[in-house]
Amino acid sequence: MSWRQVILLSSLLAMVLLCSVKEKIFMQESDASNFLKRRGKRSPKSQDEVNEQEERTREAVEQWRQWHYDGLYPPYLYNRHPI
């Protein structure tokens, strides 16, 4: 097969996979409009909200660790040597 056929076949396969997975990824418009408004202040968070918050926290911690990494293992503040 030539490289054009390979690219065409792989892009066609990707399009078919994306179309079949689309229903599972996206929620209905009626559900999406009430996603953040559906619970009161004192009611427990849904698992989707907990997962979104956990993902944001994990990303922030990872960015902080990358920025403050000092090349030592474990990279803690007590590991820093005075000049």
C-alpha positions as CSV (number, residue, x, y, z in Angstrom):
1,M,0.0,0.0,0.0
2,S,1.2,3.5,-0.7
3,W,1.5,6.1,2.0
4,R,-1.6,7.9,0.6
5,Q,-3.7,4.8,1.1
6,V,-2.4,4.3,4.6
7,I,-3.3,7.9,5.5
8,L,-6.7,7.6,3.9
9,L,-7.4,4.3,5.7
10,S,-6.2,5.5,9.1
11,S,-8.2,8.8,8.8
12,L,-11.3,6.9,7.8
13,L,-10.9,4.5,10.7
14,A,-10.4,7.4,13.1
15,M,-13.5,9.1,11.9
16,V,-15.6,6.0,12.3
17,L,-14.3,5.5,15.8
18,L,-15.0,9.1,16.8
19,C,-18.5,8.9,15.5
20,S,-19.2,5.7,17.4
21,V,-17.8,7.1,20.6
22,K,-19.5,10.5,20.3
23,E,-22.7,9.4,22.0
24,K,-20.7,8.2,25.1
25,I,-18.6,11.4,25.4
26,F,-21.2,14.1,25.0
27,M,-24.3,14.5,27.2
28,Q,-27.7,15.7,26.1
29,E,-28.3,19.4,26.0
30,S,-31.0,19.2,28.7
31,D,-28.6,17.5,31.0
32,A,-25.7,19.8,30.2
33,S,-27.7,23.0,31.0
34,N,-28.5,21.7,34.5
35,F,-25.2,20.1,35.2
36,L,-23.9,22.7,37.7
37,K,-27.3,23.9,38.9
38,R,-28.9,20.6,39.8
39,R,-27.8,20.4,43.4
40,G,-28.2,22.7,46.4
41,K,-25.3,24.2,48.4
42,R,-25.6,21.6,51.2
43,S,-26.2,18.5,49.0
44,P,-23.3,16.2,48.3
45,K,-21.4,16.6,45.1
46,S,-21.9,14.1,42.3
47,Q,-19.1,11.8,41.2
48,D,-18.6,13.9,38.0
49,E,-18.1,17.1,40.0
50,V,-15.7,15.3,42.4
51,N,-13.7,13.9,39.5
52,E,-13.4,17.4,37.8
53,Q,-12.3,19.0,41.1
54,E,-9.7,16.3,41.7
55,E,-8.3,16.6,38.2
56,R,-7.9,20.4,38.6
57,T,-6.2,19.9,42.0
58,R,-3.9,17.2,40.6
59,E,-2.9,19.4,37.6
60,A,-2.2,22.4,39.9
61,V,0.0,20.3,42.2
62,E,1.9,18.8,39.3
63,Q,2.6,22.2,37.8
64,W,3.8,23.5,41.2
65,R,6.1,20.4,41.5
66,Q,7.5,21.0,38.1
67,W,8.2,24.7,38.7
68,H,9.8,24.2,42.1
69,Y,11.7,21.0,41.3
70,D,15.3,21.4,42.7
71,G,16.9,18.3,41.1
72,L,17.0,16.4,44.4
73,Y,15.1,13.3,45.3
74,P,12.8,13.6,47.2
75,P,12.4,17.3,46.2
76,Y,11.4,18.7,49.6
77,L,12.4,22.0,51.1
78,Y,14.3,20.3,53.9
79,N,16.5,18.7,51.3
80,R,17.9,22.1,50.1
81,H,21.4,22.8,51.2
82,P,22.4,26.2,52.5
83,I,25.0,28.1,50.5
